[in-house]
Amino acid sequence: MNTSNKHTISFETTAELQQTVALASADVIREAVNNRGTANVSLSGGSTPRRIYQLLAEEDLPWDQIHWFWGDERNVTSDNDQSNERMVRETLLSHQHTPESQIHPVTVDVEQPAIGAQAYEKILREHFLGNHTPQWDLILLGLGDDAHTASLFPGTKALQEKDRWFVENWVEQMNTFRYTLTAPAINSGRNIWFLVAG
């Protein structure tokens, strides 16, 4: 991560933030495809990105050259209302003819989250074969009231991970497992955007 390029952009309204991020995301995706032939995007869950995905779905993008991943997921099946995969499919991917081979949801294993996390890490490592870290063109992240991003919650084990790209993470205050990219896997993004509203 190039810390010299860190900056903050403020908006008067959440709607303005969402519109700007959708348009800027489309530009990043087009540039990646033009430069490298494909775009690799890591998506966030939550309420703020929902509208961004709806707006992004309206953009004229090279849909068959974009790979979609998730930065984190809840330990629920994809038909659950709390599923990040479900939200993204409903708002973004169901409106376009994106090949299923380019949609890479988290491999949730409700009973054995460690197995699900290992399976998703394998998917990531095979996709980014030959790289020490994932090569994201764009990572969209939120920021919780407790300062968690992805599913890296304060005081949790996943914060200490240095080698893995993706792990299951026990979140004591929620009494549940979550799935998340690790800090090394997040920091490898060419564009890392935190979407903070409220």
C-alpha positions as CSV (number, residue, x, y, z in Angstrom):
1,M,0.0,0.0,0.0
2,N,1.4,3.4,-1.0
3,T,0.8,5.5,2.1
4,S,1.9,8.7,0.2
5,N,-1.4,8.5,-1.7
6,K,-3.7,8.5,1.3
7,H,-6.3,11.1,1.3
8,T,-9.9,11.8,2.5
9,I,-12.7,13.1,0.4
10,S,-15.8,14.4,2.2
11,F,-19.3,14.7,0.8
12,E,-22.4,16.7,1.9
13,T,-24.7,13.7,1.6
14,T,-24.5,9.9,1.6
15,A,-26.2,10.0,-1.8
16,E,-23.4,12.1,-3.2
17,L,-20.8,9.7,-1.8
18,Q,-22.6,6.7,-3.3
19,Q,-22.9,8.3,-6.8
20,T,-19.2,9.5,-6.8
21,V,-17.9,6.1,-5.7
22,A,-20.0,4.2,-8.3
23,L,-18.6,6.4,-11.1
24,A,-15.1,6.3,-9.8
25,S,-15.3,2.5,-9.4
26,A,-16.4,2.2,-13.0
27,D,-13.4,4.3,-14.1
28,V,-11.0,2.1,-12.1
29,I,-12.5,-1.0,-13.6
30,R,-12.2,0.3,-17.2
31,E,-8.7,1.4,-16.7
32,A,-7.7,-2.0,-15.2
33,V,-9.2,-3.8,-18.2
34,N,-7.5,-1.5,-20.6
35,N,-4.1,-1.9,-19.0
36,R,-4.1,-5.5,-17.9
37,G,-7.0,-7.2,-19.7
38,T,-9.0,-7.9,-16.6
39,A,-10.1,-6.2,-13.3
40,N,-10.1,-7.8,-9.9
41,V,-12.5,-6.2,-7.4
42,S,-13.1,-7.1,-3.8
43,L,-16.5,-6.0,-2.5
44,S,-17.9,-5.0,0.9
45,G,-21.1,-5.8,2.6
46,G,-23.2,-3.3,4.5
47,S,-25.8,-0.6,3.8
48,T,-23.7,2.1,2.2
49,P,-22.4,-0.1,-0.6
50,R,-25.8,-1.4,-1.5
51,R,-26.8,1.8,-3.4
52,I,-23.3,2.0,-5.0
53,Y,-23.8,-1.5,-6.5
54,Q,-27.1,-0.5,-7.9
55,L,-25.6,2.5,-9.6
56,L,-22.6,0.5,-10.8
57,A,-24.9,-2.0,-12.4
58,E,-26.2,0.7,-14.7
59,E,-22.7,1.5,-16.0
60,D,-21.5,0.3,-19.4
61,L,-18.6,-2.0,-18.2
62,P,-16.7,-4.9,-19.8
63,W,-18.6,-7.3,-17.6
64,D,-17.0,-10.4,-19.0
65,Q,-13.6,-9.1,-18.0
66,I,-14.3,-8.4,-14.3
67,H,-13.6,-10.8,-11.5
68,W,-15.7,-10.2,-8.4
69,F,-14.6,-11.3,-4.9
70,W,-15.8,-10.6,-1.4
71,G,-13.7,-9.0,1.4
72,D,-15.7,-10.7,4.1
73,E,-18.8,-12.7,4.8
74,R,-21.1,-13.7,7.6
75,N,-21.3,-17.4,8.6
76,V,-24.6,-17.9,6.8
77,T,-25.8,-19.5,3.6
78,S,-26.3,-17.4,0.5
79,D,-30.1,-17.4,0.8
80,N,-29.9,-15.8,4.2
81,D,-31.0,-12.1,4.5
82,Q,-27.6,-11.3,6.2
83,S,-25.5,-12.8,3.4
84,N,-23.2,-10.3,1.7
85,E,-23.2,-12.6,-1.4
86,R,-27.0,-12.4,-1.6
87,M,-26.9,-8.6,-1.3
88,V,-24.3,-8.2,-4.1
89,R,-26.1,-10.6,-6.4
90,E,-29.4,-8.8,-5.9
91,T,-28.0,-5.3,-6.4
92,L,-25.2,-5.7,-8.9
93,L,-24.6,-9.0,-10.5
94,S,-28.2,-10.1,-11.2
95,H,-28.6,-7.1,-13.6
96,Q,-25.7,-8.1,-15.8
97,H,-24.6,-11.1,-17.8
98,T,-21.5,-11.7,-15.8
99,P,-20.2,-15.3,-16.3
100,E,-20.6,-17.3,-13.2
101,S,-16.9,-18.3,-13.5
102,Q,-16.0,-14.7,-12.7
103,I,-18.1,-14.5,-9.6
104,H,-16.2,-15.7,-6.5
105,P,-18.3,-15.7,-3.4
106,V,-16.9,-16.8,0.0
107,T,-17.1,-20.6,0.4
108,V,-19.2,-20.5,3.6
109,D,-19.1,-23.7,5.8
110,V,-21.6,-22.9,8.6
111,E,-20.5,-26.0,10.7
112,Q,-16.8,-25.8,10.0
113,P,-15.8,-22.2,9.2
114,A,-12.1,-23.0,9.1
115,I,-12.7,-25.3,6.2
116,G,-14.7,-22.7,4.4
117,A,-12.0,-20.1,4.9
118,Q,-9.2,-22.4,3.7
119,A,-11.3,-23.2,0.6
120,Y,-11.7,-19.5,-0.2
121,E,-8.0,-18.9,0.4
122,K,-7.2,-21.6,-2.1
123,I,-9.5,-19.9,-4.7
124,L,-7.7,-16.6,-4.1
125,R,-4.2,-18.2,-4.4
126,E,-5.1,-20.1,-7.6
127,H,-6.6,-16.9,-9.1
128,F,-3.5,-14.8,-8.2
129,L,-1.1,-17.6,-8.9
130,G,2.5,-16.6,-8.7
131,N,1.9,-13.5,-6.6
132,H,2.9,-13.1,-2.9
133,T,-0.4,-11.2,-2.3
134,P,-3.7,-10.7,-4.2
135,Q,-3.5,-8.1,-6.9
136,W,-6.7,-6.1,-6.4
137,D,-7.5,-3.3,-8.7
138,L,-10.1,-2.1,-6.3
139,I,-11.1,-3.0,-2.7
140,L,-14.2,-1.4,-1.2
141,L,-14.3,-1.4,2.6
142,G,-16.6,-0.1,5.3
143,L,-15.9,1.0,8.8
144,G,-17.9,0.0,11.8
145,D,-18.7,1.9,14.9
146,D,-16.0,-0.1,16.7
147,A,-13.5,0.7,13.9
148,H,-13.7,-2.8,12.4
149,T,-13.2,-3.1,8.6
150,A,-14.0,-6.2,6.6
151,S,-14.5,-8.6,9.5
152,L,-11.3,-7.6,11.3
153,F,-12.8,-6.7,14.6
154,P,-10.8,-5.1,17.5
155,G,-9.2,-7.7,19.7
156,T,-9.7,-10.6,17.4
157,K,-7.2,-13.2,16.3
158,A,-7.3,-12.4,12.6
159,L,-5.7,-9.0,13.3
160,Q,-2.4,-10.8,14.1
161,E,-2.3,-12.9,10.9
162,K,0.8,-12.3,8.7
163,D,0.8,-15.2,6.3
164,R,-2.8,-16.2,5.4
165,W,-4.8,-14.2,2.9
166,F,-8.3,-15.2,4.2
167,V,-9.4,-16.6,7.6
168,E,-12.3,-17.5,9.7
169,N,-12.5,-15.0,12.7
170,W,-14.3,-15.6,15.9
171,V,-16.0,-12.4,17.1
172,E,-16.7,-12.7,20.8
173,Q,-19.1,-9.7,21.0
174,M,-21.3,-11.2,18.3
175,N,-20.8,-14.8,19.4
176,T,-20.2,-16.0,15.9
177,F,-17.6,-16.6,13.3
178,R,-17.0,-14.3,10.4
179,Y,-14.9,-14.7,7.3
180,T,-12.4,-12.1,6.3
181,L,-9.5,-11.0,4.2
182,T,-6.4,-10.4,6.4
183,A,-4.5,-7.2,6.6
184,P,-1.7,-8.3,4.2
185,A,-4.3,-9.3,1.6
186,I,-6.1,-6.0,2.0
187,N,-3.0,-3.8,1.9
188,S,-2.0,-5.3,-1.5
189,G,-4.8,-3.3,-3.3
190,R,-3.9,-0.7,-5.9
191,N,-7.0,1.2,-4.8
192,I,-8.2,0.7,-1.2
193,W,-11.4,2.8,-0.5
194,F,-13.1,3.1,2.9
195,L,-16.7,4.1,2.6
196,V,-17.8,5.8,5.7
197,A,-21.3,7.5,6.1
198,G,-23.2,8.8,9.0
